[in-house]
Amino acid sequence: MLKQANSPDGYKHLLVYRKAEELVTETLRYTATFPKDKTGVGLADQMDRSVRSVKANIVEGWKRNATHEYYTFLGYAAASNEELMEDYLDICLCRYEEKGIKGGKGRNGEQIMKQELESLRFYPLDTHLPLCIQLYLRTKEIRMLLDKLQSSLQTRMEEKKTLSERDRIRLNAEWKHKKEQEIEAWTKGEWARLGIVMTGQGVKKKEEAERLGLSWWHYGEPER
């Protein structure tokens, strides 16, 4: 029996849908404050379309008859969420500051660096952070929820043997790549949070490396 027959509006009970709906409201309210010049209007339109697409594809996927179609539309939602995340990232890193769109400030009150930004957690969300950073972290939460939902659908398709061998190999490769990226991002964030860096003498605290006069670099960066 199709899920629509049981609950045509069942998507409204999905946590990822509720989070996406909240993000639509918050993003539209946020982009309405952008300058009314070419850059501000263009960026606002791009972000508004992306955030609406996340929610719309979750709904359309639910309404589809086959699980693999549902999975595909969740992929579309994930892609739109990634676009929105990148726009929020650019704003947080002050790349639009000269255009009148304020960026994020770190714990020290100065412009936030990417390593510090990636170390922040979306749950529980710190409501004292600048709004652009809060919204960026919300997109990261939606990414996680979409990933979990897609993983559960992939498992279902494998159990019911409705997944072709070619698709199974492709999805497993995508899942592995995604997990590697998540581990990489988490590691970078933890190192930044703890103030750990790489040196020619191994891993050290940043303060110690500077005290010893050692060249240092962040995790994932090329050796200096």
Backbone hydrogen bonds, N-H to C=O, Kabsch-Sander energy under -0.5 kcal/mol:
donor,donor_aa,acceptor,acceptor_aa,energy
5,A,2,L,-0.8
6,N,2,L,-1.1
7,S,3,K,-2.8
10,G,7,S,-2.2
12,K,9,D,-1.7
13,H,10,G,-2.0
14,L,11,Y,-1.5
18,R,14,L,-2.1
19,K,15,L,-2.5
20,A,16,V,-2.1
21,E,17,Y,-2.7
22,E,18,R,-2.1
23,L,19,K,-2.1
24,V,20,A,-1.9
25,T,21,E,-1.7
26,E,22,E,-2.4
27,T,23,L,-2.8
28,L,24,V,-2.5
29,R,25,T,-1.9
30,Y,26,E,-2.2
31,T,27,T,-3.3
32,A,28,L,-1.2
33,T,30,Y,-1.7
34,F,31,T,-1.6
41,V,37,D,-2.7
42,G,38,K,-2.2
43,L,39,T,-2.6
44,A,40,G,-2.3
45,D,41,V,-2.4
46,Q,42,G,-2.1
47,M,43,L,-2.6
48,D,44,A,-2.7
49,R,45,D,-2.2
50,S,46,Q,-1.9
51,V,47,M,-2.5
52,R,48,D,-2.0
53,S,49,R,-1.9
54,V,50,S,-1.7
55,K,51,V,-1.4
56,A,52,R,-2.8
57,N,53,S,-2.4
58,I,54,V,-1.4
59,V,55,K,-1.9
60,E,56,A,-2.8
61,G,57,N,-2.2
62,W,58,I,-1.7
63,K,59,V,-1.7
64,R,60,E,-0.7
64,R,61,G,-0.9
70,Y,66,A,-2.0
71,Y,67,T,-2.6
72,T,68,H,-1.9
73,F,69,E,-2.3
74,L,70,Y,-1.9
75,G,71,Y,-1.5
76,Y,72,T,-1.6
77,A,73,F,-2.3
78,A,74,L,-2.4
79,A,75,G,-2.2
80,S,76,Y,-2.2
81,N,77,A,-2.2
82,E,78,A,-2.1
83,E,79,A,-1.9
84,L,80,S,-2.2
85,M,81,N,-2.7
86,E,82,E,-2.2
87,D,83,E,-1.8
88,Y,84,L,-2.4
89,L,85,M,-2.4
90,D,86,E,-2.3
91,I,87,D,-2.0
92,C,88,Y,-2.9
93,L,89,L,-2.2
94,C,91,I,-1.9
95,R,90,D,-2.6
97,E,94,C,-0.9
99,K,96,Y,-1.2
100,G,97,E,-1.8
101,I,96,Y,-1.9
102,K,100,G,-0.7
104,G,92,C,-2.0
106,G,110,E,-3.7
109,G,106,G,-1.7
112,I,104,G,-1.6
117,L,113,M,-2.4
118,E,114,K,-2.7
119,S,115,Q,-0.8
119,S,116,E,-0.5
120,L,116,E,-0.5
120,L,117,L,-1.2
127,T,125,L,-0.9
129,L,126,D,-1.5
133,I,130,P,-0.6
134,Q,130,P,-2.1
135,L,131,L,-2.5
136,Y,132,C,-1.8
137,L,133,I,-2.4
138,R,134,Q,-1.7
139,T,135,L,-1.6
140,K,136,Y,-1.4
141,E,137,L,-1.8
142,I,138,R,-2.2
143,R,139,T,-2.1
144,M,140,K,-1.9
145,L,141,E,-2.2
146,L,142,I,-2.7
147,D,143,R,-2.1
148,K,144,M,-2.1
149,L,145,L,-2.1
150,Q,146,L,-2.7
151,S,147,D,-2.2
152,S,148,K,-1.9
153,L,149,L,-1.9
154,Q,150,Q,-2.4
155,T,151,S,-2.1
156,R,152,S,-1.9
157,M,153,L,-2.5
158,E,154,Q,-2.1
159,E,155,T,-2.3
160,K,156,R,-2.2
161,K,158,E,-0.5
162,T,157,M,-2.4
163,L,157,M,-0.8
164,S,162,T,-0.5
168,R,164,S,-2.7
169,I,165,E,-2.3
170,R,166,R,-2.2
171,L,167,D,-3.1
172,N,168,R,-2.3
173,A,169,I,-2.1
174,E,170,R,-2.4
175,W,171,L,-2.8
176,K,172,N,-2.5
177,H,173,A,-2.3
178,K,174,E,-2.5
179,K,175,W,-2.4
180,E,176,K,-2.2
181,Q,177,H,-2.1
182,E,178,K,-2.2
183,I,179,K,-2.6
184,E,180,E,-2.3
185,A,181,Q,-2.6
186,W,182,E,-2.6
187,T,183,I,-2.6
188,K,184,E,-2.4
189,G,185,A,-2.3
190,E,186,W,-2.6
191,W,187,T,-2.5
192,A,188,K,-2.2
193,R,189,G,-2.5
194,L,190,E,-2.4
195,G,191,W,-0.9
196,I,191,W,-2.6
197,V,204,K,-2.9
198,M,217,W,-3.1
199,T,202,G,-1.1
200,G,215,S,-0.6
202,G,199,T,-1.7
204,K,197,V,-2.3
206,K,195,G,-2.9
209,A,205,K,-2.4
210,E,206,K,-2.3
211,R,207,E,-2.2
212,L,208,E,-2.2
213,G,210,E,-0.7
214,L,209,A,-2.9
217,W,198,M,-2.0
221,E,218,H,-2.1
